[in-house]
Amino acid sequence: MSKKIFVYQDTHFRVLRLLEVNPQMKQRELAVAAGVSLGKTNYCINALLDKGLIKVKNFKSNKRKLAYAYLLTPAGIAEKAVLTQRFLQLKMEEYETIKMEIELLKKEAENS
């Protein structure tokens, strides 16, 4: 998987996870929590909406008409599961690589 595709999927994964827990997060809050720019967050939200992975619910009874909730659709929940599996696999591979590096460093330190 190319780095560009991973970053794209990683951002979508993080945003989907955050919205699942707190659908009323504002984009600025999402950006901070996901560790990406506000522009990238907006782009990601629009991409998720275009793909039908999330939907927007407007709280019309709210005095501030800017109150929205981003709700995961069934397709969004399924996509989050796929992205979770990919993310977990990648992290497991990284963990194994780091574990091997630590063992090599320990051996080098013992031999020094």
Phi and psi in degrees as a GROMACS rama.xvg file:
@    title "Ramachandran Plot"
@    xaxis  label "Phi"
@    yaxis  label "Psi"
@TYPE xy
-71.9366  156.364  SER-2
-60.8425  -38.6795  LYS-3
-62.4432  -43.842  LYS-4
-66.0392  -40.9287  ILE-5
-62.2032  -45.7054  PHE-6
-60.994  -41.9588  VAL-7
-60.4625  -50.3235  TYR-8
-67.3643  -36.6994  GLN-9
-62.5198  -43.5831  ASP-10
-64.3681  -44.7114  THR-11
-61.7105  -42.8292  HIS-12
-59.6119  -48.7172  PHE-13
-62.6089  -43.486  ARG-14
-65.6684  -43.8687  VAL-15
-61.3469  -42.01  LEU-16
-62.9134  -44.4732  ARG-17
-65.6955  -41.736  LEU-18
-70.6978  -30.7135  LEU-19
-63.3614  -38.2435  GLU-20
-79.948  -38.82  VAL-21
-138.771  84.642  ASN-22
-64.1942  -16.2477  PRO-23
-95.0883  11.3288  GLN-24
-61.7582  137.927  MET-25
-79.4398  156.936  LYS-26
-59.6489  -36.0779  GLN-27
-63.4333  -41.958  ARG-28
-65.6384  -40.9692  GLU-29
-60.2527  -43.6233  LEU-30
-58.7945  -47.1797  ALA-31
-63.7584  -47.4053  VAL-32
-64.9509  -36.1011  ALA-33
-84.8019  -13.9396  ALA-34
75.0155  31.8531  GLY-35
-129.472  169.284  VAL-36
-70.2803  161.266  SER-37
-63.2076  -39.6333  LEU-38
-62.0181  -42.9943  GLY-39
-65.9129  -36.8351  LYS-40
-63.8931  -45.1108  THR-41
-61.0641  -43.9948  ASN-42
-60.7078  -43.5519  TYR-43
-64.4465  -45.8191  CYS-44
-58.1798  -46.5455  ILE-45
-63.2355  -39.1145  ASN-46
-64.972  -42.4918  ALA-47
-65.2117  -37.9045  LEU-48
-65.2491  -45.9065  LEU-49
-60.7704  -35.6765  ASP-50
-81.0331  -7.40258  LYS-51
77.0953  21.2717  GLY-52
-86.7031  -22.6017  LEU-53
-136.395  160.74  ILE-54
-132.983  157.959  LYS-55
-106.702  132.26  VAL-56
-115.918  126.562  LYS-57
-98.8357  129.675  ASN-58
-86.7455  93.1395  PHE-59
-69.2032  -25.4547  LYS-60
-75.8108  -13.2026  SER-61
-71.2434  139.006  ASN-62
-64.0595  -35.7784  LYS-63
-89.1966  114.703  ARG-64
-73.1039  3.14508  LYS-65
-92.8915  7.10592  LEU-66
-83.6889  117.327  ALA-67
-127.306  160.165  TYR-68
-128.556  135.725  ALA-69
-101.781  111.168  TYR-70
-106.129  134.21  LEU-71
-71.3993  134.651  LEU-72
-85.0793  170.123  THR-73
-55.4012  -38.1457  PRO-74
-65.777  -36.2962  ALA-75
-65.7869  -39.5291  GLY-76
-64.9965  -42.2358  ILE-77
-65.2659  -43.2669  ALA-78
-64.4866  -38.5857  GLU-79
-62.2013  -38.4507  LYS-80
-63.5386  -42.6574  ALA-81
-64.1405  -46.6984  VAL-82
-65.0045  -35.3139  LEU-83
-62.349  -44.2759  THR-84
-62.4982  -44.2549  GLN-85
-63.5131  -44.4311  ARG-86
-62.569  -43.9493  PHE-87
-62.3481  -43.9297  LEU-88
-60.7653  -44.7228  GLN-89
-62.141  -44.3913  LEU-90
-66.4208  -35.0476  LYS-91
-65.3688  -41.4641  MET-92
-63.9428  -43.4226  GLU-93
-61.5521  -41.3657  GLU-94
-60.5874  -47.3308  TYR-95
-62.2921  -40.4859  GLU-96
-63.3797  -45.1597  THR-97
-65.6139  -39.7346  ILE-98
-60.2448  -42.7323  LYS-99
-65.4328  -41.2847  MET-100
-61.9624  -40.7652  GLU-101
-62.5515  -44.1619  ILE-102
-61.8356  -42.6561  GLU-103
-63.0944  -42.1521  LEU-104
-64.5692  -38.5823  LEU-105
-61.3888  -44.482  LYS-106
-64.0682  -41.608  LYS-107
-62.0183  -41.4766  GLU-108
-65.6622  -38.8299  ALA-109
-66.668  -34.7647  GLU-110
-83.5894  -6.60621  ASN-111
